[in-house]
Amino acid sequence: MEIIIQPTALEATAIAARMVAAHLREKPDAVLGLATGSTPVSLYKELISMNLDWSGVTTFNLDEYIGLPCDHPQSYRSFMWENLFRHVNIRRENTHIPDGNAVDVPAFCRGYEDRIAAAGGIDLQVLGIGTDGHIGFNEPSSSLASRTRIKTLTQRTRDDNARFFGSVEEVPHHVITMGIGTIMEARQCLLLAFGENKTRAIAEAVEGPITASNPASILQMHPSARVFLDSESA
Ligand code: PGA
């Protein structure tokens, strides 16, 4: 793990954005794994401002809520179009977000894995981290070998995400998420974590034992994982 600590989230994000941009310039048909939540918003803003060519880029998002209409403002499909896709020249057909309304969820999940494999695998995966150490929506006790599947959110994650919804009751209980095994196959991982509420999860992930109790700790086994922190999360 390479740990990059900057005084502020904006400074750390700027470095991460430069790394993503360098990757896209070097490999215009790159396959990116993308994250949602409040953390990557500035990264996407920075990337938009760089006027990169996204016409050959393929993306796979980590996760999606089950049961929200896809045009719901808090669906991750809406998030991605609002915060990145509509501002760049990416082809709609090259963007992939789990379908939270799939009729046959296990079949959808198998197909999602197949599509990642058919695209040649993920070159660079952007990650956030939950206050409970989740990556994607792989909550504590997720199998470290897991693949894309349905998961139940912990109460803590639902409480954390209530700020995006009217109330915690409106946060869905179930999600589709890439598995930890899926994430670990990405050729590079960039994890961003900012603010004091991430300190404990980051300390456990970076300095603690590798354990399903903190799913991000598996990144210690990844051959190319970079962790971007501000002074608070560090
Ligand atoms: P956040 O979420 O960026 O909104 O803090 C991170 C995550 O849950 O992975």
Boltz pocket constraint, residues with backbone or C-beta under 6 A from the ligand:
constraints:
  - pocket:
      binder: B
      contacts: [[A, 36], [A, 37], [A, 38], [A, 39], [A, 40], [A, 127], [A, 128], [A, 129], [A, 130], [A, 131], [A, 134], [A, 135], [A, 136]]
      max_distance: 6.0
